[in-house]
């Protein structure tokens, strides 16, 4: 695909800023015209918001009907960033009309919807991906490569959490993320889907789970009538023991209501030869431990991000021309760059016509694990993850 990728985006909320900036800047950062996106059409059920954001970020047109994107013959890529309960219908309509699709996480409300979406997307022959942004982060890509190279040996244990604290505020109104019929799950689906995906990306598929969930703020003000309260029907916290298919053990925890944690995507992975840990609150660092180090220097070392790490080379780390490949390191990258790298991955997929991970099958696997965790929390027992063959 040598012409610009013509994009229609559904959803003009928070994500439109990150998606628009990423698509507008990618080709200049990579110095590759094949990474060019053309921002064609932005839709939202609030047409005034769609028109405002379209002008703000350079979209050619705006509307309120999402079918003007999914059925538009001038659109190559449908970018979906809407509440979870709308993903199913929009994605199926997009693939039925021959579109490539990028969908925000989680893919669907439950594993049944996700399975049908994965089947239809795969059958369409078009590119389909889920925006699990953190996979593209250079420190996490480096961590995966170290594991694949055997630096940690056989993986024994994974500790992972995604903790935030903003929804500890009881005055936040009852928006769609607090309603099971619209979200599917609470913190587990919203932020937990990321740490579930990273566990699969770094260690492998999960075989079984034993979990607990809790809801801290059980009622919230209705958005249009603050004198009236509505029931919260999703989790504020989920905590699961997991067993991976390769035999490793682990924990996966997610919450959006734990004071002190602002945006902490964290994992620690321990093998029989070494270990590593990462926290988004120090996102430009990866901590690595090597059991072969001499006792005098044994301990975690800090690796600072630079152009030697996958994806970082397109940003702020100049090549100085030396034979050792040393460049200026630790200039700093952030949340916006993570989305740019996700869109770089997607642009490469569109050129190849393939659907590499994270695709709709990966989105399905995440939904299967979420459903297993919720089932385990209700039934208070270990639950095997039910994997659908696609």
N, C-alpha and C positions, 0 to 999 in steps of 0.2 A: 504494500500500500504506500505509494509515493506521494499521493495527494494528501492534503491535511485530512485528519480524521474528523468527520463532521458529527458533532455531539449534540444530543438533546438530553437535557437533565430534568428529572422529575423531583421536585422538592427544593424550595428556595429558603430553607431555614439555615441553621448554623453551618451545615456542611457545604453550602454553596460557596462560601468564601474560600475554604481550603481546596475544594475541587477546582474552582475557577482559577485561582492563583497557580495551582500546580500545572494545569493544562496550558495556561498562557505562558508560563516561564520555561517549560521543559525543553523545548527545542533550542532555545538560546543557551541553556545550561549545558546541554549535551553537544551543541553545535552540530545538530543532525536534523535536517528538515523532515526526515521520516518520523520524528517525534512531535510533529506539529498537530495541534488540535484546533478546529474551528468551532467556536461556541455559537451554535446555530439557534437553539430554541430552549427556553427555560419555562417550566410550568409549575404552578402551585395552585391549590384550591383557593388560596387567597391571591387573587389576580393582582391586586395593588402591590402586594409584597413581591410577586414575580416581576412586575414591571420595574419596581424600584431596584431590585437586585440585578436585573438584566442590564439596566443603565449603569449601575455601579461597577459591574465586573465585565462588561463588554459583550453580553449576549445579543445576538441580532434581533431577537423577537421574544415575546412572552405571551403566555396564555394561562387559562385555568383548567383546561381539559388535557389530562395526561395522554390521551389517545392521539393528540396532535404530535406527540413524540414517537410513540410506539408504532404508529401506522404512517409515519411521514417517509415518503420514498427518498427524501434528501438527507436522511439521518443514517449514519453508519453505526453509531454507538449510542445505546440508551444507558444513561447513568442514573441510578435510582437511589435517592437519599430521602426516604419517607418513613412514616411509622411502620412498624413491623407487620401489622395486619394487612398492609397494602402490597407487600412485596410479591406475594403469590400471584395475584391477578395481573399485576403489571409485568412481571417477568415472563409469565406464560404468554401474554399478548405480544410482548416484544419478540420472543423467539419464534412465535407462530408467524410473525411478519418479517422474519429473516434478519433480525437485528443482533448485533453483538451486544452483550449486556454486562455491565458492572453494577453490582448490588452491594449496598452497605450491609454490615452485619447487624444482628444475626440474620441468616438467609430467610428464615420463615418463623412462623409461630410455633411449629412443632415438627417432628421428624416426618410425619406423613406428608405435610405440605412440601417440605424440603426434598423428599424423595421424588415426588412428582416433578418438581422444578428441575432437579438434577437429570431425571430421565429425559424430559422434553428438551432441555438445553443440550444434552449430549446428542440426542437424535437430530437436532437442528443442524449440526455441523458448524455452528457459529461459535465464536469465542465467548466464554462465560467465566466470570471471576467474582469473588467476594472480596471486599476491601478490608482484609485483615492487615491493617497498615503496618503493625509492628514487625511483621516478617521481613519487611524491606529495610529495617534499620541496620546500618553497618555493623554495630556491635553485636547484634543478634545473628546476622549473617556470618560474622566471624566466629561466633560461638558454635554455630552449626557446623562450620568447616572444621573446627578443632575436634568436635565430637566425631565427625566422619573420618577424620585422619587418625582416630584412635588415641588422641592425646589424653583423654580421660579414662581410657580403657573401657571395660564393661560398665555400663551405667547401672548404678544401684538404686539411686533415689533422686526424686525431683520434688523440690519445694517451690510452689508458685502462688502468688496472689496478685490481684488487682484491687487496690484499696483507694477509695476517695472519701471525702467527708461532706460534700456539699448538701446531700439530701438528709443530713442530720438536722437541718433547719426545718422545723415543723411548719413554718409559714409559707414554704414553697407550695403552690396550689397543686391540686390533683390533676396533673396533665396525663397524657396518654401512657407514659412510661410506668405509671403507678397502677395501671389497669391490665389485668391478665388477658382480657379479650383482645386488647390492642397490642400488647407487648409480648405476650407469651410467658415471659419471666421478667423479674426485676433486675437487681444488680447482677444476677447470674447471667442473664442474657445480654444486658447492656455492656458491662465491662468484663464479666466472667468469660464471655465468648472469646475475648482476646487471649486470656491466659490459657484457656482450653486449647485454642489453636496453637499457641506457642508450645504447649506441652507436646502436642502431636508433632509439630514441626521439628522440635529438638530431640525428643526421646522416642516417639512412636505412638501407635494407636493404643487406646485405653480399652481394657477388657472388662473391668468391673469397678463399681463405685459403692461407697457407703457414706451417706451424707446427712447433714442437718441444715435447716434453713431457719431464719428468723425475720420477723417484721418488727421494727422498732417504733415507727410512727404509723399507727394503725388507721388514722383518719387524717384527712387534709381538707382544706377549704376548697370549695368548688371555684373554678376560675372566674365564672361570671356571677357568682353569688357568694361572697366571702362569709356571709352570715350562716351559710349552710355547709355542713361537712359531708364528705363522701368517703367510703371505705377504700383503703388501700388493699389490693388483692394480689400483690406480688411480694417477693422477698426483698429485704434490705441487706441481707447477708446470707451467703451460702458457703458451707465448708464441707469438703469431701476428701476422704481417703480414696486413693485410686490404685489400681493394679494395672500396669501396662502389659501389653501382649508379650513383650520381650522379657517379662519377669520382674522388671524394676517396680519399686513402690513409689508412692508420691502423695502429695497433698495439693489440692486446688481450692483456693478461697477467693471470694469476691464480695465486695461491699462498696456501697456508695455513701455510707453513713457512719464511718469510723473516724472520730475526731483526731486530727493530727496528720492524716494521710491526704495529701492534696491530689496527686495523680501518680500513684506508685504502682507501676508495672514491675513486678519483682519475680526473679527466679534464682534458685540455686540448684545446681546439678552436680551430683557426686558420683564418681566412678571408682573403680579399684586402682586407678593410677593417678587420679587428680580430681580437681573440682573447679567450678566457676560460679560466679554470681553476678547478677545485673540488677540495677534499679533504674527506672526511668527518671527518678529524682536526681540521679547522677548519670544522665543518659549518654554522655560522651566518654564513659568509662566502662571497661569490662574487667572484672577481677578474676584472675586465673591462678590456680594453685597446681604445682607439679610435684608429685611425690618423689621424683628423682633428684630434686634439688638437694644440695648438701645441707646437713642440719644447721650449719651456721647461717644460711640464708633461706631456710625453709619458711614458707608462709605465702599468703596471697600477694600477688603483684598487680599493679594497676596498669592496664593497657589503655592509652589515650587514643581516641579516634583520629585518624588521618587518612591520606589518600591510599594507604596500603590496605584499607578495609573496604569490603565490597559496597560500591555505590558512592562512597564519600568523595571519590576522585572528581566528581562533576561540580563540587561545591568550592570551598574556600581554602584549598590545600594545594598551592602551586607546586609543579614539578621543577625542581632546581637543577636538574640535569646531571646530577652525580651518579656514579656507577652503583652506589649502594641503594639508590632509589629513595633516599631520605628527602622528605619534603617538610614544609611547615606543618606541624601537627598541633592538635588541640585548639584550633581556632573557634570551635564550637558550632554545633548544629542543633536544630530543635524540631518541634512538632510539625511545622510547615514543610520542612525538608523530608520528613517521613512520608507525607502524602505525595510529594513530588516523586520520590523513589517508587512509590506504589504505581503511579501513573506511567513511569518509565517502564516498569515491568509489564504493564498492560499494553503499552504501545508496541513493545517487542512481541507480545503475544499476537496482536493484531497483524503484524507483519508476517508472522509465521503461519497464522491461521490455526494455531494450536491453543489449547486451554490449559496452561500449566497451573500448578498449585500457586495460590489458593483458588480453586475453581468451585463450581456448585457442588461437586462431590465432597470437597473439604467442608463446605458450608453445611452439607447434610451430616457429615460425621460430627461436627460441632453440635448440631441440633439433637442428634442421637444421644450425645453425652449429657447435654442439658436436660433432656427428658429423663434419662436414667437417674441423674442427681435429684431431680424433683420427685421422681417415684420413690427413690430410696429414702428421702426425707419424710415422705408421707408414711411409708410402710415400715420405717426404722429397721432396715435390713440391707445386706449387700444385694446389689442389682447388677446383672450382666448387661453390658451395652449391646443393644440389638442393632446389628449392622445390616443395612439393606444392600443387596447386590444391585449394582447399577450397570 
